[in-house]
């Protein structure tokens, strides 16, 4: 898994790429929780995620909870078909804010 962290205005954008699975979800969790410490809105770009398993989803859920406890929010943007299927199976598409693009995400939570 590769990642990139950037900022657009007051919003942190975390782009994940490749597989977010048992092997890489610890790294994803660490990155997301570090970003959550900044108490800024976070967009997680999943457009380049080929595969995500339950451990990857758990990292996203923990980051969402941490961000909300800190008084901010987290949204998923440009969610790949593979990731969206897993989110829908777990019914988490109703829990997360899901946006079609980074610009839409910035408008919603920025």
N, C-alpha and C positions, 0 to 999 in steps of 0.2 A: 504494500500500500504506500502510495505517495500522498503528500499533503502540501498545501500552501495556505498560509495565513496572510490576509491583507486587510486593509481597512478602507471603507468608503464613508467619509464623513465620520459619524459617531458609531458606525456599525462595523463589527468584526466579521469578516467573511472567511470561513474555513472551507477550503476545497479539498475534498477527498477523492482519490483516484485508485482504481484497481479493486481488489477484494478486501472487504472489511469483515474478517472472519476471526476465528479463535486465535489465530496466529498474530493478527495485526490489531485486534480490537483494543488491546491494552494501550497501544500507542495512540489510537484514536481517542480513547478515553482520556489519556493524559493531556493531549492537545486541547480537547474540548474543555476540560476542567480548568486548565491554565487560562484559557480565554474567558471562562465564566468568572474567574477571580477579578477580572477587570470591571465587572458590573456594567457592561455595555451590551446592547442587543447583539445577538449572534445569528448569522445566516450560515447554514451548512449546505454547501453546494454538492449535490450528489449526482450531478450529470455524468461524471466519469466513473461512477461506481458500477463495476461489472457484476458484483455479487456481495450480498450482505447476509450474515446469519444472525442468530439470536443474540450472540455475544456483541455483535456490532450494534444491533438494535438496543440492547441494554445500555451500551455506552451513550447512545443518543438520548435515551430516556433519562439517564442520570444527569447528563448535561442540561437537559430541559429543566429538571427539578432544581438543580443547583442555580441555574440562571434565574429562574422564577423566585427562588428564595432570596436571591440577591437584589430583587426588585426590577429585573429586566425581563427580556423574553428571548426565545430562540425559535427560528423558523427554518424549515427545509426548503431549498430552492432547486429548481431544475432536476427534480428527482427522476433518475433513470427508471425504465420499465421494470428492471430486475428488483431494484430497491422498493419501488412502489408496490409490487406484488407482495413482498414480505410485509410491508407496513399494513396493507389492506388485510392480509390474512390474520394479522395480530390485532386488527381493528385500531391501529395506532394512527391511521390516516384521519381519524376523528379527534385525536389528541393533539397532534402537531399542527401548527400552521404550515400549510404547504403552498408555495408560490411557484408560478411558472418561470419567473426570472429573478435575477438579483435586483433589478430595478423595482419590481413589484414588491419584493421582500423588504427593501429599504423603505419603501412607502408605507408598508404595513406595520413594521416594528421599529423603524428608524427614528 
